[in-house]
Amino acid sequence: MIRRESRERIVGIDWLELFVSEEYNIDYSAAGFRSRGYSVVERDYGTKTMAEMFTILDNYGHPFIEVRRAPRGLDSGAGKTVYQLGDSYIKLANMYCYDADPVGLLLQFVEREKYYIKKIYRIDLFTDFEIFDSGDKPTNVIRRIVNHTYSKINQSHRRTSGEDTWTECLDNWISWGKSGSMVSTKIYDKTKEIRETGFHKPYIVENWRRAGYIDDVVNITREGKPVQMWRIEFSIKGNAKGWIHIDKNDSEDGGMHLLPHNLNLYSCRKGVLNAIANLIPYYFRFKIYEEGKRKSLCKDKVLFIFDDNEFENGYRLTNESDTDRIRQVDIEDDVIAINHLVRAKLKLAGTEFDQQITDVITQLQQRVDRRSMTIYKKPVEVF
């Protein structure tokens, strides 16, 4: 029986990192930030691509912003680096991702330090829950995924982690997506992770308490009974271009307009929930497997149930190459059809079919014109 959990749905950001460009006349080194009043902890070595790496602290000594800068190889003349002078990465510390306004905090820092945002390098969106909206327990769902009772749609590359006992295999972590994937997906036992890491992220457990899932943050219990919280996490990489809105009158690939993949979309809870709810149908979709039956004919396994007023349906995340490919194929197919119809019109000119063919050509031409244009909406807080 399908049912909904009555408690508030927990959604948020777990990773927020930007690829930025520095202002040419400002010192962005650790010493430069110290000269502007920041407390900075440097790492003795950088990364393979960046020579400098350090963390800017808040007034209480907690990590606030991690900086990776000074691209390597710019002075070598080898021409192998993809970076330009002033390229840098800035990442919001994990604790601040759970602030009421993580995007606002990072944007304030960007504006204050006069960075130019090139793109979102990585953003991880999550939802925490005890059971699925359908009433299924996550442990049962994971077991059925692993034993192929439920068959995954899209993202077939999978990794799992768990424990083998004498009587059964207990999987508690599954990840889908390759290293270069625009989106990778994970489901895992968050309570287990919290316990095994020594409760070093108490703000996550406090999130659960505020939403009513637990009443004891020390023991992670509710009314004296242990609570097992699970997390689904979507990691969106920098090759994401934006969210295409699918026109219900066109095919699945017919995008009416594109919402650019920028921070405005994730600046409030509604925006984060919109993204997650639109990612689930593509990146966390399963069929109930039936041997010998076509995938499209197998029944969907419903796990999440979103109310119509919870989010705006009909968006699909896409990258730039995919956007260009979709429009090119659609336009070419329609142009071919127009050419055939024009030749038919010339042969049947003056007949009873002449006006009908003219009307169809006009409709196809309007469709080509509409799809030739990408309509960019003004950035808003939500989809």
ABEGO torsion letter per residue (X at the ends): XBBBBABBBBBEBABBBBBBBBBAABBABAAAAAAAGBBBBBBABBBAABABBBBBBBAAGBBABBBBBGBBGAAAGAGABABBBGBBBBBBBAAAAABABAAAAAAAAAAAAGBBBABBABBBBBBBBABBAAGBBAAAAAAAAAAGABBBBEGABBBBBEBBBAABBBBABBBBEBAABABBBBBBBAAAAAAAAGGABAAAAAAAAAAGABABAAAGBBGGBBBBBBBBBBBBBAABAEBBBBBAABBAABBABBBBBBAAAAABAAAAAAAAAAAAAAABBBBBBBBGBBAAABBBBBABBBBAAABBBGBBBBBAAAAAAAAAAAAAAAAAAAAAAAAAAAAABGBAAAAAAAAAAAAAAAAAAAAABBBBBBBBABX
